[in-house]
Amino acid sequence: MTFKQVLSFFLTGATVLSMSATALAADTASDVAEDTGANTVVDGLETALPADVADTAWYAPAVHYVLEQGLMDLAAPVDAGFWPLHAVSRQAVADALYRDAKNRDEKLTAGAAGMGIREMADYADIGQDYYPAMTFCFDAGILTGDDEKRLRPGKTVSREEFAVMLTRYLGLLEENGLTETVPGDGMAVQEFTDASQISDWAADSVAFCLKNGLMNGNTDGSFAPQGNVLRAELAQVLRNIASDAGR
């Protein structure tokens, strides 16, 4: 099974990783959650979803999966909220990818030394719980600093930045025999109405994500490269990536 086959994000006609959550849908018909009363059945497993995740939401199976696998945490433990429509930060994406990598093969995360990341100007701004994840992503080249040698861990992640991080992460998995990918098609990127707004440094990654079924454009023909990635979308990506590993 190729990476492209398992990373089909949405039902026909829906938008992948759109800025609008209403344009998003689950990846297969089996992802429909069934209400059984107190709990919800998602993919045959009965669980209590967070209070702010409707059992009919397209992202309900993904939220169930990431919480069960420990890839993401509740955003608001006090009220058991997941905050699915809130934008994610750079350190939050790093944390999710770190957890996914560790679940796949602990050897992927065991070698993170953390020497180089300490030289970054805002190293002290990294949240205490995110140090291992940020170190892993920095050492693996998944996440880098800007021209000012700043990681900006609390900054929200745009769609084009997410494309770059996903491309690098999938490259790491492929190098370790954990997935298969196909090269991107640069011409596909030029078909977007806002193609000129896609940064040069992100164009190849956007092409890669398009070709491998990770991301698509919006229904209006745009890609919205500066649009924020939401927690629900991150959860869906993690669930789709996991399908490729047979988990």
Contacts in CASP RR format, 6 or more apart in sequence:
PFRMAT RR
TARGET T0000
AUTHOR 0000-0000-0000
METHOD contacts of the structure
MODEL  1
MTFKQVLSFFLTGATVLSMSATALAADTASDVAEDTGANTVVDGLETALP
ADVADTAWYAPAVHYVLEQGLMDLAAPVDAGFWPLHAVSRQAVADALYRD
AKNRDEKLTAGAAGMGIREMADYADIGQDYYPAMTFCFDAGILTGDDEKR
LRPGKTVSREEFAVMLTRYLGLLEENGLTETVPGDGMAVQEFTDASQISD
WAADSVAFCLKNGLMNGNTDGSFAPQGNVLRAELAQVLRNIASDAGR
1 244 0 8 1.000
2 180 0 8 1.000
2 181 0 8 1.000
2 182 0 8 1.000
3 170 0 8 1.000
3 174 0 8 1.000
3 179 0 8 1.000
3 180 0 8 1.000
3 181 0 8 1.000
3 182 0 8 1.000
3 212 0 8 1.000
3 244 0 8 1.000
4 181 0 8 1.000
4 182 0 8 1.000
4 211 0 8 1.000
4 212 0 8 1.000
4 213 0 8 1.000
6 240 0 8 1.000
6 243 0 8 1.000
6 244 0 8 1.000
7 212 0 8 1.000
7 213 0 8 1.000
7 214 0 8 1.000
7 240 0 8 1.000
7 241 0 8 1.000
7 243 0 8 1.000
7 244 0 8 1.000
8 27 0 8 1.000
8 28 0 8 1.000
8 213 0 8 1.000
8 240 0 8 1.000
9 16 0 8 1.000
9 17 0 8 1.000
9 24 0 8 1.000
9 27 0 8 1.000
9 213 0 8 1.000
9 214 0 8 1.000
9 215 0 8 1.000
9 216 0 8 1.000
9 236 0 8 1.000
9 237 0 8 1.000
9 240 0 8 1.000
10 16 0 8 1.000
10 24 0 8 1.000
10 25 0 8 1.000
10 26 0 8 1.000
10 27 0 8 1.000
10 58 0 8 1.000
10 216 0 8 1.000
11 25 0 8 1.000
11 26 0 8 1.000
11 27 0 8 1.000
11 29 0 8 1.000
13 219 0 8 1.000
14 23 0 8 1.000
14 24 0 8 1.000
14 25 0 8 1.000
15 23 0 8 1.000
15 24 0 8 1.000
15 216 0 8 1.000
15 217 0 8 1.000
15 218 0 8 1.000
15 219 0 8 1.000
16 24 0 8 1.000
16 213 0 8 1.000
16 214 0 8 1.000
16 215 0 8 1.000
16 216 0 8 1.000
16 217 0 8 1.000
17 24 0 8 1.000
17 159 0 8 1.000
17 162 0 8 1.000
17 214 0 8 1.000
17 215 0 8 1.000
17 216 0 8 1.000
17 229 0 8 1.000
17 233 0 8 1.000
17 237 0 8 1.000
18 24 0 8 1.000
18 217 0 8 1.000
18 218 0 8 1.000
18 219 0 8 1.000
18 224 0 8 1.000
19 159 0 8 1.000
19 218 0 8 1.000
19 224 0 8 1.000
19 227 0 8 1.000
19 228 0 8 1.000
20 218 0 8 1.000
21 59 0 8 1.000
21 84 0 8 1.000
21 85 0 8 1.000
21 230 0 8 1.000
21 232 0 8 1.000
21 233 0 8 1.000
23 218 0 8 1.000
23 219 0 8 1.000
24 58 0 8 1.000
24 59 0 8 1.000
24 232 0 8 1.000
24 233 0 8 1.000
24 236 0 8 1.000
25 58 0 8 1.000
26 32 0 8 1.000
26 58 0 8 1.000
26 59 0 8 1.000
26 60 0 8 1.000
26 61 0 8 1.000
26 62 0 8 1.000
26 236 0 8 1.000
27 236 0 8 1.000
27 240 0 8 1.000
30 43 0 8 1.000
31 42 0 8 1.000
31 43 0 8 1.000
31 58 0 8 1.000
31 60 0 8 1.000
31 61 0 8 1.000
31 62 0 8 1.000
32 56 0 8 1.000
33 40 0 8 1.000
33 41 0 8 1.000
33 42 0 8 1.000
33 49 0 8 1.000
33 55 0 8 1.000
33 56 0 8 1.000
33 57 0 8 1.000
33 60 0 8 1.000
33 61 0 8 1.000
33 64 0 8 1.000
34 40 0 8 1.000
34 41 0 8 1.000
34 42 0 8 1.000
34 55 0 8 1.000
35 41 0 8 1.000
35 55 0 8 1.000
35 56 0 8 1.000
36 46 0 8 1.000
38 48 0 8 1.000
39 46 0 8 1.000
39 47 0 8 1.000
39 48 0 8 1.000
40 46 0 8 1.000
40 47 0 8 1.000
40 48 0 8 1.000
40 49 0 8 1.000
40 55 0 8 1.000
40 60 0 8 1.000
40 64 0 8 1.000
42 49 0 8 1.000
42 55 0 8 1.000
42 60 0 8 1.000
42 61 0 8 1.000
42 64 0 8 1.000
42 65 0 8 1.000
43 61 0 8 1.000
43 64 0 8 1.000
43 65 0 8 1.000
45 64 0 8 1.000
45 68 0 8 1.000
47 64 0 8 1.000
47 68 0 8 1.000
49 55 0 8 1.000
49 60 0 8 1.000
49 63 0 8 1.000
49 64 0 8 1.000
50 63 0 8 1.000
50 67 0 8 1.000
50 74 0 8 1.000
50 80 0 8 1.000
50 81 0 8 1.000
50 82 0 8 1.000
51 79 0 8 1.000
51 80 0 8 1.000
51 81 0 8 1.000
52 81 0 8 1.000
52 82 0 8 1.000
52 83 0 8 1.000
52 84 0 8 1.000
53 59 0 8 1.000
53 60 0 8 1.000
53 63 0 8 1.000
53 81 0 8 1.000
53 82 0 8 1.000
53 84 0 8 1.000
54 60 0 8 1.000
57 63 0 8 1.000
57 84 0 8 1.000
57 232 0 8 1.000
58 236 0 8 1.000
59 84 0 8 1.000
59 232 0 8 1.000
59 233 0 8 1.000
59 235 0 8 1.000
59 236 0 8 1.000
61 239 0 8 1.000
62 232 0 8 1.000
62 235 0 8 1.000
62 236 0 8 1.000
62 238 0 8 1.000
62 239 0 8 1.000
63 82 0 8 1.000
63 84 0 8 1.000
63 232 0 8 1.000
63 235 0 8 1.000
65 71 0 8 1.000
65 235 0 8 1.000
65 238 0 8 1.000
65 239 0 8 1.000
65 242 0 8 1.000
66 72 0 8 1.000
66 96 0 8 1.000
66 235 0 8 1.000
66 238 0 8 1.000
66 239 0 8 1.000
67 73 0 8 1.000
67 74 0 8 1.000
67 82 0 8 1.000
69 99 0 8 1.000
69 103 0 8 1.000
69 242 0 8 1.000
69 247 0 8 1.000
70 99 0 8 1.000
70 103 0 8 1.000
71 96 0 8 1.000
71 99 0 8 1.000
71 100 0 8 1.000
71 103 0 8 1.000
71 235 0 8 1.000
71 238 0 8 1.000
72 96 0 8 1.000
72 99 0 8 1.000
72 231 0 8 1.000
72 234 0 8 1.000
72 235 0 8 1.000
72 238 0 8 1.000
74 80 0 8 1.000
74 81 0 8 1.000
74 82 0 8 1.000
75 81 0 8 1.000
75 82 0 8 1.000
75 83 0 8 1.000
75 86 0 8 1.000
75 231 0 8 1.000
76 83 0 8 1.000
82 231 0 8 1.000
83 231 0 8 1.000
84 230 0 8 1.000
84 231 0 8 1.000
84 232 0 8 1.000
84 235 0 8 1.000
85 230 0 8 1.000
85 231 0 8 1.000
85 232 0 8 1.000
86 230 0 8 1.000
86 231 0 8 1.000
87 156 0 8 1.000
87 157 0 8 1.000
87 228 0 8 1.000
87 229 0 8 1.000
87 230 0 8 1.000
87 231 0 8 1.000
88 156 0 8 1.000
88 157 0 8 1.000
88 228 0 8 1.000
88 229 0 8 1.000
88 230 0 8 1.000
88 231 0 8 1.000
88 234 0 8 1.000
89 153 0 8 1.000
89 154 0 8 1.000
89 155 0 8 1.000
89 156 0 8 1.000
89 157 0 8 1.000
90 143 0 8 1.000
90 151 0 8 1.000
90 152 0 8 1.000
90 153 0 8 1.000
90 154 0 8 1.000
90 155 0 8 1.000
90 156 0 8 1.000
90 157 0 8 1.000
90 161 0 8 1.000
91 126 0 8 1.000
91 127 0 8 1.000
91 130 0 8 1.000
91 133 0 8 1.000
91 134 0 8 1.000
91 153 0 8 1.000
91 154 0 8 1.000
92 130 0 8 1.000
92 157 0 8 1.000
92 231 0 8 1.000
92 234 0 8 1.000
93 143 0 8 1.000
93 157 0 8 1.000
93 162 0 8 1.000
93 165 0 8 1.000
93 229 0 8 1.000
93 234 0 8 1.000
94 130 0 8 1.000
94 133 0 8 1.000
94 134 0 8 1.000
94 136 0 8 1.000
94 137 0 8 1.000
94 142 0 8 1.000
94 143 0 8 1.000
94 153 0 8 1.000
95 129 0 8 1.000
95 130 0 8 1.000
95 133 0 8 1.000
95 134 0 8 1.000
96 234 0 8 1.000
96 238 0 8 1.000
97 133 0 8 1.000
97 136 0 8 1.000
97 137 0 8 1.000
97 142 0 8 1.000
97 165 0 8 1.000
97 169 0 8 1.000
98 109 0 8 1.000
98 132 0 8 1.000
98 133 0 8 1.000
98 136 0 8 1.000
98 137 0 8 1.000
99 133 0 8 1.000
100 238 0 8 1.000
100 241 0 8 1.000
100 242 0 8 1.000
101 108 0 8 1.000
101 109 0 8 1.000
101 136 0 8 1.000
101 169 0 8 1.000
101 172 0 8 1.000
101 173 0 8 1.000
102 108 0 8 1.000
102 109 0 8 1.000
103 242 0 8 1.000
103 247 0 8 1.000
104 173 0 8 1.000
104 178 0 8 1.000
104 245 0 8 1.000
105 176 0 8 1.000
105 178 0 8 1.000
108 136 0 8 1.000
108 140 0 8 1.000
108 172 0 8 1.000
108 176 0 8 1.000
109 132 0 8 1.000
109 136 0 8 1.000
111 139 0 8 1.000
112 132 0 8 1.000
112 135 0 8 1.000
112 136 0 8 1.000
112 139 0 8 1.000
112 140 0 8 1.000
113 135 0 8 1.000
113 139 0 8 1.000
114 135 0 8 1.000
114 138 0 8 1.000
114 139 0 8 1.000
116 138 0 8 1.000
116 139 0 8 1.000
117 123 0 8 1.000
117 134 0 8 1.000
117 135 0 8 1.000
117 138 0 8 1.000
117 139 0 8 1.000
117 151 0 8 1.000
119 149 0 8 1.000
120 138 0 8 1.000
120 145 0 8 1.000
120 149 0 8 1.000
120 150 0 8 1.000
120 151 0 8 1.000
121 148 0 8 1.000
121 149 0 8 1.000
121 150 0 8 1.000
122 150 0 8 1.000
122 151 0 8 1.000
122 152 0 8 1.000
122 153 0 8 1.000
123 151 0 8 1.000
125 151 0 8 1.000
125 152 0 8 1.000
125 153 0 8 1.000
125 154 0 8 1.000
126 134 0 8 1.000
126 151 0 8 1.000
126 153 0 8 1.000
127 153 0 8 1.000
130 153 0 8 1.000
134 143 0 8 1.000
134 151 0 8 1.000
134 153 0 8 1.000
136 142 0 8 1.000
137 143 0 8 1.000
137 165 0 8 1.000
138 144 0 8 1.000
138 151 0 8 1.000
140 168 0 8 1.000
140 169 0 8 1.000
140 172 0 8 1.000
141 168 0 8 1.000
142 165 0 8 1.000
142 168 0 8 1.000
142 169 0 8 1.000
142 172 0 8 1.000
143 151 0 8 1.000
143 165 0 8 1.000
145 151 0 8 1.000
145 152 0 8 1.000
146 152 0 8 1.000
156 228 0 8 1.000
156 229 0 8 1.000
157 165 0 8 1.000
157 228 0 8 1.000
157 229 0 8 1.000
158 225 0 8 1.000
158 226 0 8 1.000
158 227 0 8 1.000
158 228 0 8 1.000
158 229 0 8 1.000
159 215 0 8 1.000
159 223 0 8 1.000
159 224 0 8 1.000
159 225 0 8 1.000
159 226 0 8 1.000
159 227 0 8 1.000
159 228 0 8 1.000
159 229 0 8 1.000
160 198 0 8 1.000
160 199 0 8 1.000
160 202 0 8 1.000
160 205 0 8 1.000
160 206 0 8 1.000
160 225 0 8 1.000
160 226 0 8 1.000
161 202 0 8 1.000
162 215 0 8 1.000
162 229 0 8 1.000
163 202 0 8 1.000
163 205 0 8 1.000
163 206 0 8 1.000
163 208 0 8 1.000
163 209 0 8 1.000
163 214 0 8 1.000
163 215 0 8 1.000
164 201 0 8 1.000
164 202 0 8 1.000
164 205 0 8 1.000
166 205 0 8 1.000
166 209 0 8 1.000
166 214 0 8 1.000
166 237 0 8 1.000
167 204 0 8 1.000
167 205 0 8 1.000
167 208 0 8 1.000
167 209 0 8 1.000
168 205 0 8 1.000
170 179 0 8 1.000
170 181 0 8 1.000
170 208 0 8 1.000
170 212 0 8 1.000
170 241 0 8 1.000
171 181 0 8 1.000
173 179 0 8 1.000
174 180 0 8 1.000
174 181 0 8 1.000
178 244 0 8 1.000
178 245 0 8 1.000
179 241 0 8 1.000
179 244 0 8 1.000
179 245 0 8 1.000
181 208 0 8 1.000
181 212 0 8 1.000
182 211 0 8 1.000
182 212 0 8 1.000
183 208 0 8 1.000
183 211 0 8 1.000
184 204 0 8 1.000
184 207 0 8 1.000
184 208 0 8 1.000
184 210 0 8 1.000
184 211 0 8 1.000
184 212 0 8 1.000
185 207 0 8 1.000
185 210 0 8 1.000
185 211 0 8 1.000
186 203 0 8 1.000
186 204 0 8 1.000
186 207 0 8 1.000
188 207 0 8 1.000
188 210 0 8 1.000
188 211 0 8 1.000
189 195 0 8 1.000
189 198 0 8 1.000
189 203 0 8 1.000
189 206 0 8 1.000
189 207 0 8 1.000
189 210 0 8 1.000
189 223 0 8 1.000
192 198 0 8 1.000
192 217 0 8 1.000
192 221 0 8 1.000
192 222 0 8 1.000
192 223 0 8 1.000
193 220 0 8 1.000
193 221 0 8 1.000
193 222 0 8 1.000
194 222 0 8 1.000
194 223 0 8 1.000
194 224 0 8 1.000
194 225 0 8 1.000
195 223 0 8 1.000
197 223 0 8 1.000
197 225 0 8 1.000
197 226 0 8 1.000
198 206 0 8 1.000
198 223 0 8 1.000
198 225 0 8 1.000
199 225 0 8 1.000
202 225 0 8 1.000
206 215 0 8 1.000
206 223 0 8 1.000
206 225 0 8 1.000
208 214 0 8 1.000
209 215 0 8 1.000
210 216 0 8 1.000
210 217 0 8 1.000
214 237 0 8 1.000
217 223 0 8 1.000
217 224 0 8 1.000
218 224 0 8 1.000
END
